[in-house]
Amino acid sequence: NNMRYTNDNEVWTLVEGVEKLVENNVEFEEIINYFDNALKQKPNDPYILYAKGGFYFDNNNYEEAIKYMDKVLEIEPRYVFALGLKSKILSLLGKIEESKICMDEAEKIKSEES
């Protein structure tokens, strides 16, 4: 399942919890701790890993964000949103060729699924 969403209600609840923390301007480290605790409950959940990487991305920590996209893609190689975000990060880091490879892979997967 490549979607950005999950059918697992526990995972939904965990990720919604993060969104509330962000809305309430909770400290960065506290939100990272929340993600770490969520991952203790749901180890290697690609949706939580994607959300954590996205949080790093939103805070301009591209190196950490890309590590999380790589973890997601190890578990779920066809996770289109992770490929898309990885492509965007690589582009921001000036790695245009690598960025294009990720984007092409994402497009290929999307076309196979439509």
KOLKE-299185 format. One record per atom (N, C-alpha, C): residue number from 1; residue in three letters; atom name; x, y, z. Coordinates in Angstrom, 1 decimal. Layout:
KOLKE-299185
+-----+-----+----+--------+--------+--------+
:   k :   r :  a :     px :     py :     pz :
+-----+-----+----+--------+--------+--------+
: NUM : ALA : CA :      X :      Y :      Z :
...
+-----+-----+----+--------+--------+--------+
END
This chain:
KOLKE-299185
+-----+-----+----+--------+--------+--------+
:   k :   r :  a :     px :     py :     pz :
+-----+-----+----+--------+--------+--------+
:   1 : ASN :  N :    0.9 :   -1.2 :    0.0 :
:   1 : ASN : CA :    0.0 :    0.0 :    0.0 :
:   1 : ASN :  C :    0.9 :    1.2 :    0.0 :
:   2 : ASN :  N :    0.7 :    2.0 :   -1.0 :
:   2 : ASN : CA :    1.6 :    3.2 :   -1.2 :
:   2 : ASN :  C :    1.1 :    4.5 :   -0.8 :
:   3 : MET :  N :   -0.1 :    4.4 :   -0.2 :
:   3 : MET : CA :   -0.7 :    5.7 :    0.0 :
:   3 : MET :  C :   -0.1 :    6.4 :    1.1 :
:   4 : ARG :  N :   -0.4 :    7.7 :    1.2 :
:   4 : ARG : CA :    0.1 :    8.6 :    2.2 :
:   4 : ARG :  C :   -0.6 :    8.3 :    3.5 :
:   5 : TYR :  N :   -1.7 :    7.6 :    3.4 :
:   5 : TYR : CA :   -2.6 :    7.4 :    4.6 :
:   5 : TYR :  C :   -2.5 :    5.9 :    5.0 :
:   6 : THR :  N :   -3.0 :    5.7 :    6.2 :
:   6 : THR : CA :   -2.9 :    4.3 :    6.8 :
:   6 : THR :  C :   -4.3 :    3.9 :    7.2 :
:   7 : ASN :  N :   -4.6 :    2.6 :    7.2 :
:   7 : ASN : CA :   -5.9 :    2.1 :    7.8 :
:   7 : ASN :  C :   -5.8 :    1.8 :    9.2 :
:   8 : ASP :  N :   -4.6 :    1.9 :    9.8 :
:   8 : ASP : CA :   -4.4 :    1.5 :   11.2 :
:   8 : ASP :  C :   -4.8 :    2.7 :   12.1 :
:   9 : ASN :  N :   -5.9 :    2.4 :   12.9 :
:   9 : ASN : CA :   -6.4 :    3.5 :   13.7 :
:   9 : ASN :  C :   -5.4 :    4.0 :   14.8 :
:  10 : GLU :  N :   -4.6 :    3.0 :   15.3 :
:  10 : GLU : CA :   -3.6 :    3.4 :   16.3 :
:  10 : GLU :  C :   -2.6 :    4.4 :   15.7 :
:  11 : VAL :  N :   -2.2 :    4.1 :   14.5 :
:  11 : VAL : CA :   -1.2 :    4.9 :   13.8 :
:  11 : VAL :  C :   -1.8 :    6.3 :   13.5 :
:  12 : TRP :  N :   -3.1 :    6.3 :   13.1 :
:  12 : TRP : CA :   -3.8 :    7.6 :   12.9 :
:  12 : TRP :  C :   -3.7 :    8.4 :   14.1 :
:  13 : THR :  N :   -4.1 :    7.8 :   15.3 :
:  13 : THR : CA :   -4.1 :    8.5 :   16.5 :
:  13 : THR :  C :   -2.8 :    9.1 :   16.9 :
:  14 : LEU :  N :   -1.7 :    8.3 :   16.7 :
:  14 : LEU : CA :   -0.4 :    8.8 :   17.0 :
:  14 : LEU :  C :    0.0 :   10.0 :   16.1 :
:  15 : VAL :  N :   -0.3 :    9.9 :   14.8 :
:  15 : VAL : CA :    0.1 :   11.0 :   13.9 :
:  15 : VAL :  C :   -0.8 :   12.3 :   14.2 :
:  16 : GLU :  N :   -2.1 :   12.1 :   14.5 :
:  16 : GLU : CA :   -2.9 :   13.2 :   14.8 :
:  16 : GLU :  C :   -2.4 :   13.9 :   16.1 :
:  17 : GLY :  N :   -1.9 :   13.1 :   17.0 :
:  17 : GLY : CA :   -1.2 :   13.6 :   18.2 :
:  17 : GLY :  C :   -0.1 :   14.6 :   17.9 :
:  18 : VAL :  N :    0.7 :   14.2 :   16.9 :
:  18 : VAL : CA :    1.8 :   15.1 :   16.5 :
:  18 : VAL :  C :    1.2 :   16.4 :   15.9 :
:  19 : GLU :  N :    0.2 :   16.3 :   15.1 :
:  19 : GLU : CA :   -0.4 :   17.5 :   14.5 :
:  19 : GLU :  C :   -0.9 :   18.5 :   15.6 :
:  20 : LYS :  N :   -1.4 :   17.9 :   16.7 :
:  20 : LYS : CA :   -1.9 :   18.8 :   17.8 :
:  20 : LYS :  C :   -0.7 :   19.5 :   18.4 :
:  21 : LEU :  N :    0.4 :   18.7 :   18.6 :
:  21 : LEU : CA :    1.6 :   19.3 :   19.2 :
:  21 : LEU :  C :    2.1 :   20.4 :   18.4 :
:  22 : VAL :  N :    2.2 :   20.2 :   17.1 :
:  22 : VAL : CA :    2.7 :   21.2 :   16.1 :
:  22 : VAL :  C :    1.8 :   22.5 :   16.2 :
:  23 : GLU :  N :    0.5 :   22.3 :   16.2 :
:  23 : GLU : CA :   -0.4 :   23.4 :   16.3 :
:  23 : GLU :  C :   -0.2 :   24.2 :   17.6 :
:  24 : ASN :  N :    0.1 :   23.5 :   18.7 :
:  24 : ASN : CA :    0.3 :   24.2 :   19.9 :
:  24 : ASN :  C :    1.7 :   24.7 :   20.2 :
:  25 : ASN :  N :    2.5 :   24.7 :   19.1 :
:  25 : ASN : CA :    3.9 :   25.2 :   19.1 :
:  25 : ASN :  C :    4.8 :   24.5 :   20.2 :
:  26 : VAL :  N :    4.6 :   23.2 :   20.4 :
:  26 : VAL : CA :    5.4 :   22.5 :   21.3 :
:  26 : VAL :  C :    6.8 :   22.4 :   20.8 :
:  27 : GLU :  N :    7.8 :   22.4 :   21.7 :
:  27 : GLU : CA :    9.2 :   22.4 :   21.3 :
:  27 : GLU :  C :    9.6 :   21.2 :   20.4 :
:  28 : PHE :  N :   10.5 :   21.5 :   19.5 :
:  28 : PHE : CA :   10.9 :   20.6 :   18.5 :
:  28 : PHE :  C :   11.3 :   19.2 :   19.1 :
:  29 : GLU :  N :   12.2 :   19.3 :   20.2 :
:  29 : GLU : CA :   12.7 :   18.0 :   20.8 :
:  29 : GLU :  C :   11.5 :   17.2 :   21.4 :
:  30 : GLU :  N :   10.5 :   17.9 :   21.9 :
:  30 : GLU : CA :    9.4 :   17.2 :   22.5 :
:  30 : GLU :  C :    8.6 :   16.4 :   21.4 :
:  31 : ILE :  N :    8.5 :   17.0 :   20.2 :
:  31 : ILE : CA :    7.8 :   16.4 :   19.1 :
:  31 : ILE :  C :    8.6 :   15.2 :   18.6 :
:  32 : ILE :  N :    9.9 :   15.3 :   18.5 :
:  32 : ILE : CA :   10.8 :   14.2 :   18.1 :
:  32 : ILE :  C :   10.6 :   13.1 :   19.2 :
:  33 : ASN :  N :   10.6 :   13.4 :   20.4 :
:  33 : ASN : CA :   10.4 :   12.4 :   21.5 :
:  33 : ASN :  C :    9.0 :   11.7 :   21.3 :
:  34 : TYR :  N :    8.0 :   12.4 :   20.9 :
:  34 : TYR : CA :    6.7 :   11.9 :   20.7 :
:  34 : TYR :  C :    6.8 :   10.8 :   19.5 :
:  35 : PHE :  N :    7.4 :   11.2 :   18.4 :
:  35 : PHE : CA :    7.6 :   10.3 :   17.3 :
:  35 : PHE :  C :    8.4 :    9.1 :   17.8 :
:  36 : ASP :  N :    9.4 :    9.2 :   18.6 :
:  36 : ASP : CA :   10.2 :    8.1 :   19.0 :
:  36 : ASP :  C :    9.3 :    7.1 :   19.8 :
:  37 : ASN :  N :    8.5 :    7.7 :   20.7 :
:  37 : ASN : CA :    7.6 :    6.8 :   21.5 :
:  37 : ASN :  C :    6.5 :    6.1 :   20.6 :
:  38 : ALA :  N :    6.1 :    6.9 :   19.5 :
:  38 : ALA : CA :    5.1 :    6.3 :   18.6 :
:  38 : ALA :  C :    5.8 :    5.1 :   17.9 :
:  39 : LEU :  N :    7.1 :    5.3 :   17.5 :
:  39 : LEU : CA :    7.8 :    4.2 :   16.8 :
:  39 : LEU :  C :    8.1 :    3.0 :   17.8 :
:  40 : LYS :  N :    8.2 :    3.3 :   19.1 :
:  40 : LYS : CA :    8.3 :    2.1 :   20.0 :
:  40 : LYS :  C :    7.0 :    1.3 :   20.0 :
:  41 : GLN :  N :    5.9 :    2.0 :   19.8 :
:  41 : GLN : CA :    4.6 :    1.2 :   19.8 :
:  41 : GLN :  C :    4.4 :    0.6 :   18.5 :
:  42 : LYS :  N :    4.9 :    1.2 :   17.4 :
:  42 : LYS : CA :    4.7 :    0.7 :   16.0 :
:  42 : LYS :  C :    6.0 :    0.7 :   15.3 :
:  43 : PRO :  N :    6.9 :   -0.2 :   15.7 :
:  43 : PRO : CA :    8.3 :   -0.1 :   15.1 :
:  43 : PRO :  C :    8.2 :   -0.3 :   13.5 :
:  44 : ASN :  N :    9.0 :    0.5 :   12.9 :
:  44 : ASN : CA :    9.1 :    0.4 :   11.4 :
:  44 : ASN :  C :    7.7 :    0.7 :   10.7 :
:  45 : ASP :  N :    6.8 :    1.4 :   11.3 :
:  45 : ASP : CA :    5.6 :    1.8 :   10.5 :
:  45 : ASP :  C :    6.0 :    2.8 :    9.5 :
:  46 : PRO :  N :    5.8 :    2.5 :    8.2 :
:  46 : PRO : CA :    6.2 :    3.5 :    7.2 :
:  46 : PRO :  C :    5.5 :    4.8 :    7.3 :
:  47 : TYR :  N :    4.3 :    4.8 :    7.7 :
:  47 : TYR : CA :    3.5 :    6.1 :    7.8 :
:  47 : TYR :  C :    4.1 :    7.0 :    8.9 :
:  48 : ILE :  N :    4.4 :    6.4 :   10.1 :
:  48 : ILE : CA :    5.0 :    7.2 :   11.1 :
:  48 : ILE :  C :    6.4 :    7.7 :   10.7 :
:  49 : LEU :  N :    7.2 :    6.8 :   10.1 :
:  49 : LEU : CA :    8.5 :    7.2 :    9.7 :
:  49 : LEU :  C :    8.4 :    8.3 :    8.6 :
:  50 : TYR :  N :    7.5 :    8.2 :    7.7 :
:  50 : TYR : CA :    7.3 :    9.2 :    6.7 :
:  50 : TYR :  C :    6.9 :   10.6 :    7.4 :
:  51 : ALA :  N :    6.0 :   10.5 :    8.4 :
:  51 : ALA : CA :    5.6 :   11.7 :    9.1 :
:  51 : ALA :  C :    6.8 :   12.3 :    9.9 :
:  52 : LYS :  N :    7.6 :   11.5 :   10.5 :
:  52 : LYS : CA :    8.7 :   12.0 :   11.2 :
:  52 : LYS :  C :    9.7 :   12.7 :   10.2 :
:  53 : GLY :  N :   10.0 :   12.0 :    9.1 :
:  53 : GLY : CA :   10.9 :   12.6 :    8.1 :
:  53 : GLY :  C :   10.3 :   13.9 :    7.6 :
:  54 : GLY :  N :    9.0 :   13.9 :    7.4 :
:  54 : GLY : CA :    8.3 :   15.2 :    6.9 :
:  54 : GLY :  C :    8.5 :   16.3 :    7.9 :
:  55 : PHE :  N :    8.4 :   15.9 :    9.2 :
:  55 : PHE : CA :    8.6 :   16.9 :   10.3 :
:  55 : PHE :  C :   10.0 :   17.5 :   10.2 :
:  56 : TYR :  N :   11.0 :   16.6 :   10.0 :
:  56 : TYR : CA :   12.4 :   17.1 :    9.9 :
:  56 : TYR :  C :   12.5 :   18.0 :    8.6 :
:  57 : PHE :  N :   11.8 :   17.6 :    7.6 :
:  57 : PHE : CA :   11.8 :   18.4 :    6.3 :
:  57 : PHE :  C :   11.2 :   19.8 :    6.6 :
:  58 : ASP :  N :   10.1 :   19.8 :    7.3 :
:  58 : ASP : CA :    9.4 :   21.1 :    7.6 :
:  58 : ASP :  C :   10.3 :   22.0 :    8.4 :
:  59 : ASN :  N :   11.2 :   21.4 :    9.2 :
:  59 : ASN : CA :   12.2 :   22.2 :   10.0 :
:  59 : ASN :  C :   13.5 :   22.4 :    9.3 :
:  60 : ASN :  N :   13.6 :   22.2 :    8.0 :
:  60 : ASN : CA :   14.8 :   22.4 :    7.2 :
:  60 : ASN :  C :   15.9 :   21.5 :    7.6 :
:  61 : ASN :  N :   15.7 :   20.3 :    8.2 :
:  61 : ASN : CA :   16.7 :   19.4 :    8.5 :
:  61 : ASN :  C :   16.7 :   18.3 :    7.4 :
:  62 : TYR :  N :   17.2 :   18.7 :    6.2 :
:  62 : TYR : CA :   17.1 :   17.8 :    5.1 :
:  62 : TYR :  C :   17.9 :   16.5 :    5.2 :
:  63 : GLU :  N :   19.0 :   16.5 :    5.9 :
:  63 : GLU : CA :   19.8 :   15.3 :    6.0 :
:  63 : GLU :  C :   19.0 :   14.2 :    6.8 :
:  64 : GLU :  N :   18.4 :   14.7 :    7.9 :
:  64 : GLU : CA :   17.6 :   13.7 :    8.7 :
:  64 : GLU :  C :   16.4 :   13.3 :    7.9 :
:  65 : ALA :  N :   15.8 :   14.2 :    7.3 :
:  65 : ALA : CA :   14.5 :   13.9 :    6.5 :
:  65 : ALA :  C :   14.8 :   12.8 :    5.5 :
:  66 : ILE :  N :   15.9 :   12.9 :    4.8 :
:  66 : ILE : CA :   16.2 :   12.0 :    3.7 :
:  66 : ILE :  C :   16.5 :   10.6 :    4.4 :
:  67 : LYS :  N :   17.1 :   10.6 :    5.5 :
:  67 : LYS : CA :   17.4 :    9.3 :    6.2 :
:  67 : LYS :  C :   16.0 :    8.6 :    6.5 :
:  68 : TYR :  N :   15.0 :    9.3 :    6.9 :
:  68 : TYR : CA :   13.7 :    8.7 :    7.1 :
:  68 : TYR :  C :   13.0 :    8.3 :    5.9 :
:  69 : MET :  N :   13.2 :    9.1 :    4.8 :
:  69 : MET : CA :   12.6 :    8.6 :    3.5 :
:  69 : MET :  C :   13.3 :    7.3 :    3.1 :
:  70 : ASP :  N :   14.6 :    7.2 :    3.3 :
:  70 : ASP : CA :   15.3 :    5.9 :    2.9 :
:  70 : ASP :  C :   14.8 :    4.8 :    3.8 :
:  71 : LYS :  N :   14.5 :    5.0 :    5.1 :
:  71 : LYS : CA :   14.0 :    4.0 :    5.9 :
:  71 : LYS :  C :   12.6 :    3.5 :    5.4 :
:  72 : VAL :  N :   11.8 :    4.5 :    5.1 :
:  72 : VAL : CA :   10.4 :    4.2 :    4.6 :
:  72 : VAL :  C :   10.5 :    3.3 :    3.3 :
:  73 : LEU :  N :   11.4 :    3.7 :    2.4 :
:  73 : LEU : CA :   11.6 :    3.0 :    1.1 :
:  73 : LEU :  C :   12.2 :    1.7 :    1.3 :
:  74 : GLU :  N :   13.0 :    1.4 :    2.3 :
:  74 : GLU : CA :   13.5 :    0.1 :    2.6 :
:  74 : GLU :  C :   12.3 :   -0.8 :    2.9 :
:  75 : ILE :  N :   11.4 :   -0.3 :    3.7 :
:  75 : ILE : CA :   10.2 :   -1.1 :    4.2 :
:  75 : ILE :  C :    9.2 :   -1.2 :    3.1 :
:  76 : GLU :  N :    9.0 :   -0.1 :    2.4 :
:  76 : GLU : CA :    7.9 :    0.0 :    1.4 :
:  76 : GLU :  C :    8.4 :    0.7 :    0.1 :
:  77 : PRO :  N :    9.1 :   -0.1 :   -0.7 :
:  77 : PRO : CA :    9.8 :    0.6 :   -1.9 :
:  77 : PRO :  C :    8.9 :    1.3 :   -2.8 :
:  78 : ARG :  N :    7.6 :    1.0 :   -2.8 :
:  78 : ARG : CA :    6.7 :    1.7 :   -3.7 :
:  78 : ARG :  C :    5.9 :    2.8 :   -3.0 :
:  79 : TYR :  N :    6.4 :    3.4 :   -1.9 :
:  79 : TYR : CA :    5.7 :    4.5 :   -1.2 :
:  79 : TYR :  C :    6.0 :    5.8 :   -2.0 :
:  80 : VAL :  N :    5.0 :    6.1 :   -2.8 :
:  80 : VAL : CA :    5.2 :    7.2 :   -3.8 :
:  80 : VAL :  C :    5.5 :    8.5 :   -3.1 :
:  81 : PHE :  N :    4.8 :    8.8 :   -2.0 :
:  81 : PHE : CA :    5.0 :   10.1 :   -1.3 :
:  81 : PHE :  C :    6.4 :   10.2 :   -0.7 :
:  82 : ALA :  N :    7.0 :    9.1 :   -0.3 :
:  82 : ALA : CA :    8.4 :    9.1 :    0.2 :
:  82 : ALA :  C :    9.3 :    9.4 :   -0.9 :
:  83 : LEU :  N :    9.0 :    8.7 :   -2.1 :
:  83 : LEU : CA :    9.9 :    9.0 :   -3.3 :
:  83 : LEU :  C :    9.8 :   10.5 :   -3.7 :
:  84 : GLY :  N :    8.6 :   11.0 :   -3.6 :
:  84 : GLY : CA :    8.4 :   12.4 :   -4.0 :
:  84 : GLY :  C :    9.1 :   13.4 :   -3.1 :
:  85 : LEU :  N :    9.0 :   13.1 :   -1.8 :
:  85 : LEU : CA :    9.7 :   14.0 :   -0.8 :
:  85 : LEU :  C :   11.2 :   13.8 :   -0.9 :
:  86 : LYS :  N :   11.7 :   12.6 :   -1.1 :
:  86 : LYS : CA :   13.1 :   12.4 :   -1.3 :
:  86 : LYS :  C :   13.6 :   13.1 :   -2.5 :
:  87 : SER :  N :   12.8 :   13.1 :   -3.6 :
:  87 : SER : CA :   13.2 :   13.8 :   -4.8 :
:  87 : SER :  C :   13.3 :   15.3 :   -4.5 :
:  88 : LYS :  N :   12.3 :   15.8 :   -3.8 :
:  88 : LYS : CA :   12.3 :   17.3 :   -3.5 :
:  88 : LYS :  C :   13.6 :   17.6 :   -2.7 :
:  89 : ILE :  N :   13.9 :   16.8 :   -1.6 :
:  89 : ILE : CA :   15.0 :   17.1 :   -0.8 :
:  89 : ILE :  C :   16.3 :   17.0 :   -1.6 :
:  90 : LEU :  N :   16.5 :   16.0 :   -2.4 :
:  90 : LEU : CA :   17.7 :   15.9 :   -3.2 :
:  90 : LEU :  C :   17.9 :   17.1 :   -4.1 :
:  91 : SER :  N :   16.8 :   17.6 :   -4.7 :
:  91 : SER : CA :   16.8 :   18.8 :   -5.5 :
:  91 : SER :  C :   17.3 :   20.0 :   -4.7 :
:  92 : LEU :  N :   16.7 :   20.1 :   -3.5 :
:  92 : LEU : CA :   17.1 :   21.3 :   -2.7 :
:  92 : LEU :  C :   18.6 :   21.2 :   -2.3 :
:  93 : LEU :  N :   19.1 :   19.9 :   -2.2 :
:  93 : LEU : CA :   20.5 :   19.7 :   -1.9 :
:  93 : LEU :  C :   21.4 :   19.8 :   -3.1 :
:  94 : GLY :  N :   20.8 :   20.1 :   -4.3 :
:  94 : GLY : CA :   21.6 :   20.3 :   -5.5 :
:  94 : GLY :  C :   21.9 :   18.9 :   -6.2 :
:  95 : LYS :  N :   21.3 :   17.8 :   -5.7 :
:  95 : LYS : CA :   21.6 :   16.5 :   -6.3 :
:  95 : LYS :  C :   20.5 :   16.2 :   -7.4 :
:  96 : ILE :  N :   20.6 :   16.9 :   -8.5 :
:  96 : ILE : CA :   19.6 :   16.9 :   -9.5 :
:  96 : ILE :  C :   19.4 :   15.6 :  -10.2 :
:  97 : GLU :  N :   20.5 :   14.9 :  -10.5 :
:  97 : GLU : CA :   20.3 :   13.6 :  -11.1 :
:  97 : GLU :  C :   19.6 :   12.6 :  -10.2 :
:  98 : GLU :  N :   20.0 :   12.5 :   -9.0 :
:  98 : GLU : CA :   19.4 :   11.6 :   -8.0 :
:  98 : GLU :  C :   17.9 :   12.0 :   -7.8 :
:  99 : SER :  N :   17.7 :   13.3 :   -7.8 :
:  99 : SER : CA :   16.3 :   13.8 :   -7.6 :
:  99 : SER :  C :   15.4 :   13.3 :   -8.7 :
: 100 : LYS :  N :   16.0 :   13.4 :  -10.0 :
: 100 : LYS : CA :   15.2 :   12.9 :  -11.1 :
: 100 : LYS :  C :   14.9 :   11.4 :  -11.1 :
: 101 : ILE :  N :   15.9 :   10.7 :  -10.7 :
: 101 : ILE : CA :   15.7 :    9.2 :  -10.6 :
: 101 : ILE :  C :   14.5 :    8.9 :   -9.6 :
: 102 : CYS :  N :   14.5 :    9.5 :   -8.5 :
: 102 : CYS : CA :   13.4 :    9.3 :   -7.5 :
: 102 : CYS :  C :   12.1 :    9.7 :   -8.1 :
: 103 : MET :  N :   12.0 :   10.9 :   -8.8 :
: 103 : MET : CA :   10.8 :   11.3 :   -9.4 :
: 103 : MET :  C :   10.3 :   10.4 :  -10.5 :
: 104 : ASP :  N :   11.3 :    9.9 :  -11.3 :
: 104 : ASP : CA :   10.9 :    9.0 :  -12.4 :
: 104 : ASP :  C :   10.3 :    7.7 :  -11.8 :
: 105 : GLU :  N :   10.9 :    7.2 :  -10.7 :
: 105 : GLU : CA :   10.4 :    6.0 :  -10.1 :
: 105 : GLU :  C :    9.0 :    6.2 :   -9.6 :
: 106 : ALA :  N :    8.8 :    7.4 :   -8.9 :
: 106 : ALA : CA :    7.4 :    7.7 :   -8.4 :
: 106 : ALA :  C :    6.4 :    7.8 :   -9.5 :
: 107 : GLU :  N :    6.8 :    8.4 :  -10.6 :
: 107 : GLU : CA :    5.9 :    8.5 :  -11.8 :
: 107 : GLU :  C :    5.6 :    7.1 :  -12.4 :
: 108 : LYS :  N :    6.6 :    6.3 :  -12.4 :
: 108 : LYS : CA :    6.4 :    4.9 :  -13.0 :
: 108 : LYS :  C :    5.4 :    4.1 :  -12.1 :
: 109 : ILE :  N :    5.6 :    4.2 :  -10.8 :
: 109 : ILE : CA :    4.7 :    3.5 :   -9.9 :
: 109 : ILE :  C :    3.3 :    4.1 :  -10.0 :
: 110 : LYS :  N :    3.1 :    5.4 :  -10.1 :
: 110 : LYS : CA :    1.8 :    6.0 :  -10.2 :
: 110 : LYS :  C :    1.1 :    5.5 :  -11.5 :
: 111 : SER :  N :    1.9 :    5.4 :  -12.6 :
: 111 : SER : CA :    1.3 :    5.0 :  -13.9 :
: 111 : SER :  C :    0.9 :    3.5 :  -13.8 :
: 112 : GLU :  N :    1.6 :    2.7 :  -13.1 :
: 112 : GLU : CA :    1.3 :    1.3 :  -13.0 :
: 112 : GLU :  C :    0.0 :    1.1 :  -12.2 :
: 113 : GLU :  N :   -0.2 :    2.0 :  -11.3 :
: 113 : GLU : CA :   -1.4 :    1.8 :  -10.4 :
: 113 : GLU :  C :   -2.6 :    2.5 :  -10.8 :
: 114 : SER :  N :   -2.5 :    3.3 :  -11.9 :
: 114 : SER : CA :   -3.8 :    4.0 :  -12.3 :
: 114 : SER :  C :   -4.5 :    3.2 :  -13.4 :
+-----+-----+----+--------+--------+--------+
END
